[in-house]
């Protein structure tokens, strides 16, 4: 079984939430492991919708996670 890439997102604005995040979430070979954004309410919605284990308002905290890649959006 192939390992899924753990992807983090810095940015949870319109483009990330309508394009980038849903696109990565739909892939079998990737997992959204962390999202950083400015609005805690949006982060809570995204966390529930995509089963994201870690959300934060601080980019430094996201970068401390064990990620295979980060999308800046």
PQR file of N, CA, C, O and H, with PARSE charges and radii, in Angstrom:
ATOM      1  N   UNK A   1       0.837  -1.190   0.000 -0.4000 1.5000
ATOM      2  CA  UNK A   1       0.000   0.000   0.000 -0.0000 2.0000
ATOM      3  C   UNK A   1       0.880   1.250   0.000  0.5500 1.7000
ATOM      4  O   UNK A   1       1.828   1.357   0.777 -0.5500 1.4000
ATOM      5  N   UNK A   2       0.553   2.179  -0.872 -0.4000 1.5000
ATOM      6  CA  UNK A   2       1.322   3.424  -0.957 -0.0000 2.0000
ATOM      7  C   UNK A   2       0.975   4.368   0.183  0.5500 1.7000
ATOM      8  O   UNK A   2      -0.172   4.454   0.623 -0.5500 1.4000
ATOM      9  H   UNK A   2      -0.217   2.092  -1.503  0.4000 1.0000
ATOM     10  N   UNK A   3       1.975   5.057   0.636 -0.4000 1.5000
ATOM     11  CA  UNK A   3       1.795   6.076   1.665 -0.0000 2.0000
ATOM     12  C   UNK A   3       1.131   7.297   1.048  0.5500 1.7000
ATOM     13  O   UNK A   3       1.480   7.709  -0.059 -0.5500 1.4000
ATOM     14  H   UNK A   3       2.906   4.987   0.279  0.4000 1.0000
ATOM     15  N   UNK A   4       0.190   7.866   1.750 -0.4000 1.5000
ATOM     16  CA  UNK A   4      -0.457   9.095   1.289 -0.0000 2.0000
ATOM     17  C   UNK A   4       0.416  10.288   1.673  0.5500 1.7000
ATOM     18  O   UNK A   4       0.927  10.351   2.791 -0.5500 1.4000
ATOM     19  H   UNK A   4      -0.094   7.531   2.649  0.4000 1.0000
ATOM     20  N   UNK A   5       0.583  11.222   0.759 -0.4000 1.5000
ATOM     21  CA  UNK A   5       1.337  12.438   1.040 -0.0000 2.0000
ATOM     22  C   UNK A   5       0.546  13.294   2.024  0.5500 1.7000
ATOM     23  O   UNK A   5      -0.651  13.524   1.850 -0.5500 1.4000
ATOM     24  H   UNK A   5       0.167  11.171  -0.149  0.4000 1.0000
ATOM     25  N   UNK A   6       1.238  13.758   3.060 -0.4000 1.5000
ATOM     26  CA  UNK A   6       0.616  14.638   4.054 -0.0000 2.0000
ATOM     27  C   UNK A   6       0.850  16.084   3.621  0.5500 1.7000
ATOM     28  O   UNK A   6       1.982  16.567   3.608 -0.5500 1.4000
ATOM     29  H   UNK A   6       2.210  13.571   3.202  0.4000 1.0000
ATOM     30  N   UNK A   7      -0.239  16.762   3.267 -0.4000 1.5000
ATOM     31  CA  UNK A   7      -0.163  18.103   2.694 -0.0000 2.0000
ATOM     32  C   UNK A   7      -0.731  19.114   3.680  0.5500 1.7000
ATOM     33  O   UNK A   7      -1.763  18.881   4.309 -0.5500 1.4000
ATOM     34  H   UNK A   7      -1.159  16.369   3.277  0.4000 1.0000
ATOM     35  N   UNK A   8      -0.036  20.240   3.800 -0.4000 1.5000
ATOM     36  CA  UNK A   8      -0.516  21.354   4.598 -0.0000 2.0000
ATOM     37  C   UNK A   8      -0.862  22.527   3.702  0.5500 1.7000
ATOM     38  O   UNK A   8      -0.314  22.667   2.609 -0.5500 1.4000
ATOM     39  H   UNK A   8       0.802  20.429   3.288  0.4000 1.0000
ATOM     40  N   UNK A   9      -1.763  23.361   4.165 -0.4000 1.5000
ATOM     41  CA  UNK A   9      -2.160  24.569   3.433 -0.0000 2.0000
ATOM     42  C   UNK A   9      -1.918  25.789   4.297  0.5500 1.7000
ATOM     43  O   UNK A   9      -2.345  25.839   5.451 -0.5500 1.4000
ATOM     44  H   UNK A   9      -2.207  23.248   5.054  0.4000 1.0000
ATOM     45  N   UNK A  10      -1.236  26.765   3.740 -0.4000 1.5000
ATOM     46  CA  UNK A  10      -1.140  28.077   4.352 -0.0000 2.0000
ATOM     47  C   UNK A  10      -2.034  28.976   3.514  0.5500 1.7000
ATOM     48  O   UNK A  10      -1.730  29.289   2.364 -0.5500 1.4000
ATOM     49  H   UNK A  10      -0.890  26.724   2.803  0.4000 1.0000
ATOM     50  N   UNK A  11      -3.123  29.377   4.106 -0.4000 1.5000
ATOM     51  CA  UNK A  11      -4.132  30.168   3.409 -0.0000 2.0000
ATOM     52  C   UNK A  11      -5.421  29.375   3.311  0.5500 1.7000
ATOM     53  O   UNK A  11      -5.428  28.235   2.847 -0.5500 1.4000
ATOM     54  H   UNK A  11      -3.371  29.122   5.041  0.4000 1.0000
ATOM     55  N   UNK A  12      -6.509  29.986   3.752 -0.4000 1.5000
ATOM     56  CA  UNK A  12      -7.817  29.345   3.711 -0.0000 2.0000
ATOM     57  C   UNK A  12      -8.853  30.330   3.195  0.5500 1.7000
ATOM     58  O   UNK A  12      -9.977  30.406   3.690 -0.5500 1.4000
ATOM     59  H   UNK A  12      -6.503  30.912   4.130  0.4000 1.0000
ATOM     60  N   UNK A  13      -8.435  31.082   2.182 -0.4000 1.5000
ATOM     61  CA  UNK A  13      -9.338  32.054   1.566 -0.0000 2.0000
ATOM     62  C   UNK A  13     -10.157  31.424   0.456  0.5500 1.7000
ATOM     63  O   UNK A  13     -10.249  30.201   0.355 -0.5500 1.4000
ATOM     64  H   UNK A  13      -7.521  31.020   1.779  0.4000 1.0000
ATOM     65  N   UNK A  14     -10.746  32.260  -0.367 -0.4000 1.5000
ATOM     66  CA  UNK A  14     -11.677  31.814  -1.401 -0.0000 2.0000
ATOM     67  C   UNK A  14     -11.059  30.786  -2.340  0.5500 1.7000
ATOM     68  O   UNK A  14     -11.654  29.731  -2.559 -0.5500 1.4000
ATOM     69  H   UNK A  14     -10.672  33.254  -0.284  0.4000 1.0000
ATOM     70  N   UNK A  15      -9.897  31.057  -2.895 -0.4000 1.5000
ATOM     71  CA  UNK A  15      -9.304  30.145  -3.873 -0.0000 2.0000
ATOM     72  C   UNK A  15      -8.925  28.816  -3.234  0.5500 1.7000
ATOM     73  O   UNK A  15      -9.150  27.759  -3.824 -0.5500 1.4000
ATOM     74  H   UNK A  15      -9.413  31.914  -2.717  0.4000 1.0000
ATOM     75  N   UNK A  16      -8.360  28.857  -2.052 -0.4000 1.5000
ATOM     76  CA  UNK A  16      -7.979  27.618  -1.367 -0.0000 2.0000
ATOM     77  C   UNK A  16      -9.205  26.771  -1.042  0.5500 1.7000
ATOM     78  O   UNK A  16      -9.183  25.555  -1.228 -0.5500 1.4000
ATOM     79  H   UNK A  16      -8.177  29.715  -1.573  0.4000 1.0000
ATOM     80  N   UNK A  17     -10.268  27.398  -0.563 -0.4000 1.5000
ATOM     81  CA  UNK A  17     -11.431  26.629  -0.105 -0.0000 2.0000
ATOM     82  C   UNK A  17     -12.343  26.183  -1.234  0.5500 1.7000
ATOM     83  O   UNK A  17     -13.099  25.225  -1.068 -0.5500 1.4000
ATOM     84  H   UNK A  17     -10.286  28.387  -0.413  0.4000 1.0000
ATOM     85  N   UNK A  18     -12.293  26.847  -2.371 -0.4000 1.5000
ATOM     86  CA  UNK A  18     -13.160  26.439  -3.488 -0.0000 2.0000
ATOM     87  C   UNK A  18     -12.427  25.628  -4.540  0.5500 1.7000
ATOM     88  O   UNK A  18     -13.067  24.964  -5.356 -0.5500 1.4000
ATOM     89  H   UNK A  18     -11.679  27.625  -2.506  0.4000 1.0000
ATOM     90  N   UNK A  19     -11.099  25.665  -4.544 -0.4000 1.5000
ATOM     91  CA  UNK A  19     -10.343  24.948  -5.565 -0.0000 2.0000
ATOM     92  C   UNK A  19      -9.285  24.021  -4.968  0.5500 1.7000
ATOM     93  O   UNK A  19      -9.409  22.800  -5.071 -0.5500 1.4000
ATOM     94  H   UNK A  19     -10.579  26.205  -3.881  0.4000 1.0000
ATOM     95  N   UNK A  20      -8.265  24.573  -4.358 -0.4000 1.5000
ATOM     96  CA  UNK A  20      -7.100  23.783  -3.949 -0.0000 2.0000
ATOM     97  C   UNK A  20      -7.417  22.717  -2.909  0.5500 1.7000
ATOM     98  O   UNK A  20      -7.044  21.559  -3.092 -0.5500 1.4000
ATOM     99  H   UNK A  20      -8.164  25.565  -4.275  0.4000 1.0000
ATOM    100  N   UNK A  21      -8.089  23.074  -1.834 -0.4000 1.5000
ATOM    101  CA  UNK A  21      -8.371  22.105  -0.775 -0.0000 2.0000
ATOM    102  C   UNK A  21      -9.287  20.993  -1.263  0.5500 1.7000
ATOM    103  O   UNK A  21      -8.975  19.824  -1.034 -0.5500 1.4000
ATOM    104  H   UNK A  21      -8.392  24.015  -1.685  0.4000 1.0000
ATOM    105  N   UNK A  22     -10.413  21.297  -1.930 -0.4000 1.5000
ATOM    106  CA  UNK A  22     -11.249  20.197  -2.432 -0.0000 2.0000
ATOM    107  C   UNK A  22     -10.521  19.299  -3.433  0.5500 1.7000
ATOM    108  O   UNK A  22     -10.752  18.091  -3.458 -0.5500 1.4000
ATOM    109  H   UNK A  22     -10.666  22.246  -2.116  0.4000 1.0000
ATOM    110  N   UNK A  23      -9.660  19.867  -4.242 -0.4000 1.5000
ATOM    111  CA  UNK A  23      -8.916  19.069  -5.223 -0.0000 2.0000
ATOM    112  C   UNK A  23      -7.996  18.067  -4.532  0.5500 1.7000
ATOM    113  O   UNK A  23      -7.996  16.887  -4.882 -0.5500 1.4000
ATOM    114  H   UNK A  23      -9.473  20.849  -4.221  0.4000 1.0000
ATOM    115  N   UNK A  24      -7.218  18.520  -3.563 -0.4000 1.5000
ATOM    116  CA  UNK A  24      -6.309  17.622  -2.841 -0.0000 2.0000
ATOM    117  C   UNK A  24      -7.113  16.610  -2.014  0.5500 1.7000
ATOM    118  O   UNK A  24      -6.735  15.441  -1.930 -0.5500 1.4000
ATOM    119  H   UNK A  24      -7.217  19.479  -3.279  0.4000 1.0000
ATOM    120  N   UNK A  25      -8.207  17.049  -1.411 -0.4000 1.5000
ATOM    121  CA  UNK A  25      -9.027  16.151  -0.589 -0.0000 2.0000
ATOM    122  C   UNK A  25      -9.627  15.013  -1.414  0.5500 1.7000
ATOM    123  O   UNK A  25      -9.896  13.938  -0.879 -0.5500 1.4000
ATOM    124  H   UNK A  25      -8.514  17.998  -1.479  0.4000 1.0000
ATOM    125  N   UNK A  26      -9.833  15.235  -2.683 -0.4000 1.5000
ATOM    126  CA  UNK A  26     -10.446  14.210  -3.540 -0.0000 2.0000
ATOM    127  C   UNK A  26      -9.452  13.144  -3.995  0.5500 1.7000
ATOM    128  O   UNK A  26      -9.861  12.134  -4.568 -0.5500 1.4000
ATOM    129  H   UNK A  26      -9.614  16.109  -3.118  0.4000 1.0000
ATOM    130  N   UNK A  27      -8.186  13.342  -3.760 -0.4000 1.5000
ATOM    131  CA  UNK A  27      -7.153  12.408  -4.229 -0.0000 2.0000
ATOM    132  C   UNK A  27      -6.950  11.264  -3.237  0.5500 1.7000
ATOM    133  O   UNK A  27      -7.013  11.462  -2.024 -0.5500 1.4000
ATOM    134  H   UNK A  27      -7.854  14.162  -3.295  0.4000 1.0000
ATOM    135  N   UNK A  28      -6.706  10.078  -3.765 -0.4000 1.5000
ATOM    136  CA  UNK A  28      -6.439   8.911  -2.932 -0.0000 2.0000
ATOM    137  C   UNK A  28      -5.004   8.874  -2.426  0.5500 1.7000
ATOM    138  O   UNK A  28      -4.701   8.168  -1.464 -0.5500 1.4000
ATOM    139  H   UNK A  28      -6.655   9.918  -4.751  0.4000 1.0000
ATOM    140  N   UNK A  29      -4.120   9.627  -3.068 -0.4000 1.5000
ATOM    141  CA  UNK A  29      -2.711   9.571  -2.706 -0.0000 2.0000
ATOM    142  C   UNK A  29      -2.257  10.743  -1.828  0.5500 1.7000
ATOM    143  O   UNK A  29      -1.061  10.933  -1.607 -0.5500 1.4000
ATOM    144  H   UNK A  29      -4.366  10.201  -3.849  0.4000 1.0000
ATOM    145  N   UNK A  30      -3.214  11.520  -1.334 -0.4000 1.5000
ATOM    146  CA  UNK A  30      -2.874  12.674  -0.500 -0.0000 2.0000
ATOM    147  C   UNK A  30      -3.876  12.817   0.641  0.5500 1.7000
ATOM    148  O   UNK A  30      -5.032  12.407   0.538 -0.5500 1.4000
ATOM    149  H   UNK A  30      -4.186  11.365  -1.513  0.4000 1.0000
ATOM    150  N   UNK A  31      -3.401  13.405   1.719 -0.4000 1.5000
ATOM    151  CA  UNK A  31      -4.234  13.699   2.878 -0.0000 2.0000
ATOM    152  C   UNK A  31      -3.985  15.146   3.274  0.5500 1.7000
ATOM    153  O   UNK A  31      -2.834  15.578   3.334 -0.5500 1.4000
ATOM    154  H   UNK A  31      -2.461  13.738   1.803  0.4000 1.0000
ATOM    155  N   UNK A  32      -5.035  15.897   3.543 -0.4000 1.5000
ATOM    156  CA  UNK A  32      -4.857  17.239   4.087 -0.0000 2.0000
ATOM    157  C   UNK A  32      -4.603  17.063   5.579  0.5500 1.7000
ATOM    158  O   UNK A  32      -5.500  16.706   6.343 -0.5500 1.4000
ATOM    159  H   UNK A  32      -5.970  15.546   3.494  0.4000 1.0000
ATOM    160  N   UNK A  33      -3.370  17.321   5.971 -0.4000 1.5000
ATOM    161  CA  UNK A  33      -2.947  17.067   7.344 -0.0000 2.0000
ATOM    162  C   UNK A  33      -2.982  18.315   8.218  0.5500 1.7000
ATOM    163  O   UNK A  33      -3.020  18.207   9.443 -0.5500 1.4000
ATOM    164  H   UNK A  33      -2.642  17.611   5.350  0.4000 1.0000
ATOM    165  N   UNK A  34      -2.971  19.508   7.600 -0.4000 1.5000
ATOM    166  CA  UNK A  34      -2.947  20.743   8.380 -0.0000 2.0000
ATOM    167  C   UNK A  34      -3.377  21.911   7.501  0.5500 1.7000
ATOM    168  O   UNK A  34      -3.088  21.952   6.305 -0.5500 1.4000
ATOM    169  H   UNK A  34      -2.941  19.595   6.604  0.4000 1.0000
ATOM    170  N   UNK A  35      -4.071  22.854   8.118 -0.4000 1.5000
ATOM    171  CA  UNK A  35      -4.467  24.088   7.421 -0.0000 2.0000
ATOM    172  C   UNK A  35      -4.203  25.262   8.353  0.5500 1.7000
ATOM    173  O   UNK A  35      -4.516  25.212   9.542 -0.5500 1.4000
ATOM    174  H   UNK A  35      -4.306  22.821   9.090  0.4000 1.0000
ATOM    175  N   UNK A  36      -3.629  26.307   7.799 -0.4000 1.5000
ATOM    176  CA  UNK A  36      -3.404  27.563   8.512 -0.0000 2.0000
ATOM    177  C   UNK A  36      -4.233  28.646   7.831  0.5500 1.7000
ATOM    178  O   UNK A  36      -4.173  28.803   6.612 -0.5500 1.4000
ATOM    179  H   UNK A  36      -3.375  26.348   6.833  0.4000 1.0000
ATOM    180  N   UNK A  37      -4.999  29.385   8.609 -0.4000 1.5000
ATOM    181  CA  UNK A  37      -5.796  30.476   8.066 -0.0000 2.0000
ATOM    182  C   UNK A  37      -6.033  31.533   9.129  0.5500 1.7000
ATOM    183  O   UNK A  37      -5.699  31.342  10.298 -0.5500 1.4000
ATOM    184  H   UNK A  37      -5.048  29.258   9.599  0.4000 1.0000
ATOM    185  N   UNK A  38      -6.608  32.640   8.713 -0.4000 1.5000
ATOM    186  CA  UNK A  38      -6.814  33.762   9.620 -0.0000 2.0000
ATOM    187  C   UNK A  38      -8.109  33.685  10.411  0.5500 1.7000
ATOM    188  O   UNK A  38      -8.209  34.278  11.485 -0.5500 1.4000
ATOM    189  H   UNK A  38      -6.879  32.794   7.763  0.4000 1.0000
ATOM    190  N   UNK A  39      -9.108  32.963   9.900 -0.4000 1.5000
ATOM    191  CA  UNK A  39     -10.436  32.937  10.515 -0.0000 2.0000
ATOM    192  C   UNK A  39     -10.681  31.589  11.209  0.5500 1.7000
ATOM    193  O   UNK A  39     -10.843  30.569  10.539 -0.5500 1.4000
ATOM    194  H   UNK A  39      -9.027  32.481   9.027  0.4000 1.0000
ATOM    195  N   UNK A  40     -10.709  31.583  12.538 -0.4000 1.5000
ATOM    196  CA  UNK A  40     -10.921  30.327  13.261 -0.0000 2.0000
ATOM    197  C   UNK A  40     -12.239  29.632  12.892  0.5500 1.7000
ATOM    198  O   UNK A  40     -12.304  28.403  12.893 -0.5500 1.4000
ATOM    199  H   UNK A  40     -10.577  32.411  13.083  0.4000 1.0000
ATOM    200  N   UNK A  41     -13.275  30.391  12.581 -0.4000 1.5000
ATOM    201  CA  UNK A  41     -14.560  29.789  12.207 -0.0000 2.0000
ATOM    202  C   UNK A  41     -14.439  29.023  10.895  0.5500 1.7000
ATOM    203  O   UNK A  41     -14.988  27.929  10.764 -0.5500 1.4000
ATOM    204  H   UNK A  41     -13.222  31.389  12.580  0.4000 1.0000
ATOM    205  N   UNK A  42     -13.729  29.584   9.929 -0.4000 1.5000
ATOM    206  CA  UNK A  42     -13.497  28.896   8.655 -0.0000 2.0000
ATOM    207  C   UNK A  42     -12.658  27.650   8.883  0.5500 1.7000
ATOM    208  O   UNK A  42     -12.937  26.601   8.301 -0.5500 1.4000
ATOM    209  H   UNK A  42     -13.283  30.473  10.035  0.4000 1.0000
ATOM    210  N   UNK A  43     -11.639  27.749   9.717 -0.4000 1.5000
ATOM    211  CA  UNK A  43     -10.797  26.594  10.016 -0.0000 2.0000
ATOM    212  C   UNK A  43     -11.611  25.465  10.636  0.5500 1.7000
ATOM    213  O   UNK A  43     -11.401  24.299  10.303 -0.5500 1.4000
ATOM    214  H   UNK A  43     -11.412  28.601  10.190  0.4000 1.0000
ATOM    215  N   UNK A  44     -12.525  25.793  11.522 -0.4000 1.5000
ATOM    216  CA  UNK A  44     -13.367  24.777  12.153 -0.0000 2.0000
ATOM    217  C   UNK A  44     -14.233  24.064  11.114  0.5500 1.7000
ATOM    218  O   UNK A  44     -14.379  22.842  11.159 -0.5500 1.4000
ATOM    219  H   UNK A  44     -12.695  26.740  11.792  0.4000 1.0000
ATOM    220  N   UNK A  45     -14.801  24.817  10.189 -0.4000 1.5000
ATOM    221  CA  UNK A  45     -15.624  24.227   9.127 -0.0000 2.0000
ATOM    222  C   UNK A  45     -14.780  23.301   8.258  0.5500 1.7000
ATOM    223  O   UNK A  45     -15.193  22.180   7.961 -0.5500 1.4000
ATOM    224  H   UNK A  45     -14.682  25.809  10.153  0.4000 1.0000
ATOM    225  N   UNK A  46     -13.600  23.766   7.848 -0.4000 1.5000
ATOM    226  CA  UNK A  46     -12.730  22.957   6.997 -0.0000 2.0000
ATOM    227  C   UNK A  46     -12.260  21.703   7.723  0.5500 1.7000
ATOM    228  O   UNK A  46     -12.166  20.631   7.126 -0.5500 1.4000
ATOM    229  H   UNK A  46     -13.264  24.677   8.089  0.4000 1.0000
ATOM    230  N   UNK A  47     -11.967  21.841   9.008 -0.4000 1.5000
ATOM    231  CA  UNK A  47     -11.505  20.700   9.787 -0.0000 2.0000
ATOM    232  C   UNK A  47     -12.568  19.604   9.811  0.5500 1.7000
ATOM    233  O   UNK A  47     -12.251  18.427   9.638 -0.5500 1.4000
ATOM    234  H   UNK A  47     -12.044  22.712   9.493  0.4000 1.0000
ATOM    235  N   UNK A  48     -13.815  19.983  10.021 -0.4000 1.5000
ATOM    236  CA  UNK A  48     -14.903  19.000  10.041 -0.0000 2.0000
ATOM    237  C   UNK A  48     -15.167  18.433   8.645  0.5500 1.7000
ATOM    238  O   UNK A  48     -15.321  17.222   8.486 -0.5500 1.4000
ATOM    239  H   UNK A  48     -14.072  20.939  10.161  0.4000 1.0000
ATOM    240  N   UNK A  49     -15.219  19.293   7.649 -0.4000 1.5000
ATOM    241  CA  UNK A  49     -15.575  18.869   6.285 -0.0000 2.0000
ATOM    242  C   UNK A  49     -14.555  17.894   5.703  0.5500 1.7000
ATOM    243  O   UNK A  49     -14.927  16.927   5.038 -0.5500 1.4000
ATOM    244  H   UNK A  49     -15.094  20.276   7.778  0.4000 1.0000
ATOM    245  N   UNK A  50     -13.268  18.147   5.953 -0.4000 1.5000
ATOM    246  CA  UNK A  50     -12.209  17.345   5.326 -0.0000 2.0000
ATOM    247  C   UNK A  50     -11.440  16.478   6.319  0.5500 1.7000
ATOM    248  O   UNK A  50     -10.407  15.905   5.971 -0.5500 1.4000
ATOM    249  H   UNK A  50     -12.966  18.932   6.493  0.4000 1.0000
ATOM    250  N   UNK A  51     -11.932  16.379   7.542 -0.4000 1.5000
ATOM    251  CA  UNK A  51     -11.303  15.552   8.573 -0.0000 2.0000
ATOM    252  C   UNK A  51      -9.816  15.884   8.716  0.5500 1.7000
ATOM    253  O   UNK A  51      -8.958  15.002   8.663 -0.5500 1.4000
ATOM    254  H   UNK A  51     -12.770  16.845   7.825  0.4000 1.0000
ATOM    255  N   UNK A  52      -9.535  17.165   8.895 -0.4000 1.5000
ATOM    256  CA  UNK A  52      -8.156  17.655   9.007 -0.0000 2.0000
ATOM    257  C   UNK A  52      -7.712  17.556  10.471  0.5500 1.7000
ATOM    258  O   UNK A  52      -8.365  18.121  11.348 -0.5500 1.4000
ATOM    259  H   UNK A  52     -10.232  17.881   8.938  0.4000 1.0000
ATOM    260  N   UNK A  53      -6.619  16.852  10.742 -0.4000 1.5000
ATOM    261  CA  UNK A  53      -6.208  16.664  12.131 -0.0000 2.0000
ATOM    262  C   UNK A  53      -5.662  17.909  12.832  0.5500 1.7000
ATOM    263  O   UNK A  53      -5.694  17.981  14.061 -0.5500 1.4000
ATOM    264  H   UNK A  53      -6.089  16.393  10.028  0.4000 1.0000
ATOM    265  N   UNK A  54      -5.158  18.897  12.070 -0.4000 1.5000
ATOM    266  CA  UNK A  54      -4.527  20.049  12.714 -0.0000 2.0000
ATOM    267  C   UNK A  54      -4.883  21.326  11.959  0.5500 1.7000
ATOM    268  O   UNK A  54      -4.671  21.417  10.750 -0.5500 1.4000
ATOM    269  H   UNK A  54      -5.132  18.838  11.072  0.4000 1.0000
ATOM    270  N   UNK A  55      -5.424  22.312  12.674 -0.4000 1.5000
ATOM    271  CA  UNK A  55      -5.663  23.639  12.107 -0.0000 2.0000
ATOM    272  C   UNK A  55      -5.088  24.679  13.051  0.5500 1.7000
ATOM    273  O   UNK A  55      -5.029  24.469  14.263 -0.5500 1.4000
ATOM    274  H   UNK A  55      -5.596  22.239  13.656  0.4000 1.0000
ATOM    275  N   UNK A  56      -4.664  25.799  12.486 -0.4000 1.5000
ATOM    276  CA  UNK A  56      -4.031  26.841  13.283 -0.0000 2.0000
ATOM    277  C   UNK A  56      -4.139  28.186  12.570  0.5500 1.7000
ATOM    278  O   UNK A  56      -4.370  28.252  11.362 -0.5500 1.4000
ATOM    279  H   UNK A  56      -4.712  25.969  11.502  0.4000 1.0000
ATOM    280  N   UNK A  57      -3.970  29.234  13.331 -0.4000 1.5000
ATOM    281  CA  UNK A  57      -3.883  30.583  12.761 -0.0000 2.0000
ATOM    282  C   UNK A  57      -2.433  31.034  12.615  0.5500 1.7000
ATOM    283  O   UNK A  57      -2.172  32.144  12.152 -0.5500 1.4000
ATOM    284  H   UNK A  57      -3.783  29.181  14.312  0.4000 1.0000
ATOM    285  N   UNK A  58      -1.493  30.185  13.005 -0.4000 1.5000
ATOM    286  CA  UNK A  58      -0.072  30.524  12.990 -0.0000 2.0000
ATOM    287  C   UNK A  58       0.694  29.641  12.007  0.5500 1.7000
ATOM    288  O   UNK A  58       0.736  28.422  12.172 -0.5500 1.4000
ATOM    289  H   UNK A  58      -1.704  29.283  13.381  0.4000 1.0000
ATOM    290  N   UNK A  59       1.293  30.245  10.994 -0.4000 1.5000
ATOM    291  CA  UNK A  59       2.042  29.483   9.987 -0.0000 2.0000
ATOM    292  C   UNK A  59       3.202  28.711  10.607  0.5500 1.7000
ATOM    293  O   UNK A  59       3.507  27.601  10.172 -0.5500 1.4000
ATOM    294  H   UNK A  59       1.258  31.235  10.860  0.4000 1.0000
ATOM    295  N   UNK A  60       3.846  29.281  11.610 -0.4000 1.5000
ATOM    296  CA  UNK A  60       4.963  28.590  12.263 -0.0000 2.0000
ATOM    297  C   UNK A  60       4.517  27.260  12.873  0.5500 1.7000
ATOM    298  O   UNK A  60       5.248  26.271  12.818 -0.5500 1.4000
ATOM    299  H   UNK A  60       3.599  30.183  11.963  0.4000 1.0000
ATOM    300  N   UNK A  61       3.327  27.242  13.449 -0.4000 1.5000
ATOM    301  CA  UNK A  61       2.806  26.007  14.037 -0.0000 2.0000
ATOM    302  C   UNK A  61       2.534  24.962  12.958  0.5500 1.7000
ATOM    303  O   UNK A  61       2.789  23.776  13.166 -0.5500 1.4000
ATOM    304  H   UNK A  61       2.733  28.045  13.494  0.4000 1.0000
ATOM    305  N   UNK A  62       2.021  25.391  11.815 -0.4000 1.5000
ATOM    306  CA  UNK A  62       1.780  24.462  10.715 -0.0000 2.0000
ATOM    307  C   UNK A  62       3.092  23.864  10.239  0.5500 1.7000
ATOM    308  O   UNK A  62       3.166  22.663   9.978 -0.5500 1.4000
ATOM    309  H   UNK A  62       1.814  26.354  11.646  0.4000 1.0000
ATOM    310  N   UNK A  63       4.114  24.673  10.126 -0.4000 1.5000
ATOM    311  CA  UNK A  63       5.400  24.193   9.614 -0.0000 2.0000
ATOM    312  C   UNK A  63       6.100  23.239  10.576  0.5500 1.7000
ATOM    313  O   UNK A  63       7.044  22.555  10.181 -0.5500 1.4000
ATOM    314  H   UNK A  63       4.053  25.649  10.338  0.4000 1.0000
ATOM    315  N   UNK A  64       5.659  23.179  11.824 -0.4000 1.5000
ATOM    316  CA  UNK A  64       6.215  22.234  12.789 -0.0000 2.0000
ATOM    317  C   UNK A  64       5.615  20.833  12.634  0.5500 1.7000
ATOM    318  O   UNK A  64       6.118  19.875  13.221 -0.5500 1.4000
ATOM    319  H   UNK A  64       4.892  23.734  12.146  0.4000 1.0000
ATOM    320  N   UNK A  65       4.553  20.713  11.853 -0.4000 1.5000
ATOM    321  CA  UNK A  65       3.911  19.413  11.642 -0.0000 2.0000
ATOM    322  C   UNK A  65       4.750  18.568  10.693  0.5500 1.7000
ATOM    323  O   UNK A  65       5.541  19.099   9.912 -0.5500 1.4000
ATOM    324  H   UNK A  65       4.144  21.491  11.375  0.4000 1.0000
ATOM    325  N   UNK A  66       4.579  17.268  10.761 -0.4000 1.5000
ATOM    326  CA  UNK A  66       5.304  16.355   9.873 -0.0000 2.0000
ATOM    327  C   UNK A  66       4.561  16.294   8.541  0.5500 1.7000
ATOM    328  O   UNK A  66       3.669  15.466   8.356 -0.5500 1.4000
ATOM    329  H   UNK A  66       3.937  16.837  11.395  0.4000 1.0000
ATOM    330  N   UNK A  67       4.935  17.177   7.617 -0.4000 1.5000
ATOM    331  CA  UNK A  67       4.252  17.290   6.334 -0.0000 2.0000
ATOM    332  C   UNK A  67       5.196  16.907   5.199  0.5500 1.7000
ATOM    333  O   UNK A  67       6.412  17.069   5.304 -0.5500 1.4000
ATOM    334  H   UNK A  67       5.659  17.850   7.768  0.4000 1.0000
ATOM    335  N   UNK A  68       4.623  16.399   4.122 -0.4000 1.5000
ATOM    336  CA  UNK A  68       5.408  16.087   2.928 -0.0000 2.0000
ATOM    337  C   UNK A  68       5.464  17.289   1.988  0.5500 1.7000
ATOM    338  O   UNK A  68       6.364  17.382   1.154 -0.5500 1.4000
ATOM    339  H   UNK A  68       3.635  16.266   4.036  0.4000 1.0000
ATOM    340  N   UNK A  69       4.523  18.194   2.115 -0.4000 1.5000
ATOM    341  CA  UNK A  69       4.498  19.380   1.280 -0.0000 2.0000
ATOM    342  C   UNK A  69       3.528  20.398   1.820  0.5500 1.7000
ATOM    343  O   UNK A  69       2.640  20.070   2.607 -0.5500 1.4000
ATOM    344  H   UNK A  69       3.792  18.118   2.792  0.4000 1.0000
ATOM    345  N   UNK A  70       3.699  21.657   1.391 -0.4000 1.5000
ATOM    346  CA  UNK A  70       2.841  22.754   1.822 -0.0000 2.0000
ATOM    347  C   UNK A  70       2.415  23.542   0.598  0.5500 1.7000
ATOM    348  O   UNK A  70       3.242  23.889  -0.246 -0.5500 1.4000
ATOM    349  H   UNK A  70       4.420  21.924   0.752  0.4000 1.0000
ATOM    350  N   UNK A  71       1.126  23.825   0.504 -0.4000 1.5000
ATOM    351  CA  UNK A  71       0.573  24.681  -0.549 -0.0000 2.0000
ATOM    352  C   UNK A  71       0.352  26.047   0.063  0.5500 1.7000
ATOM    353  O   UNK A  71      -0.303  26.158   1.099 -0.5500 1.4000
ATOM    354  H   UNK A  71       0.455  23.543   1.189  0.4000 1.0000
ATOM    355  N   UNK A  72       0.879  27.078  -0.548 -0.4000 1.5000
ATOM    356  CA  UNK A  72       0.627  28.445  -0.115 -0.0000 2.0000
ATOM    357  C   UNK A  72      -0.399  29.016  -1.074  0.5500 1.7000
ATOM    358  O   UNK A  72      -0.148  29.167  -2.270 -0.5500 1.4000
ATOM    359  H   UNK A  72       1.411  26.987  -1.390  0.4000 1.0000
ATOM    360  N   UNK A  73      -1.559  29.330  -0.520 -0.4000 1.5000
ATOM    361  CA  UNK A  73      -2.658  29.737  -1.397 -0.0000 2.0000
ATOM    362  C   UNK A  73      -3.337  30.979  -0.858  0.5500 1.7000
ATOM    363  O   UNK A  73      -4.289  31.474  -1.462 -0.5500 1.4000
ATOM    364  H   UNK A  73      -1.762  29.207   0.451  0.4000 1.0000
TER
END
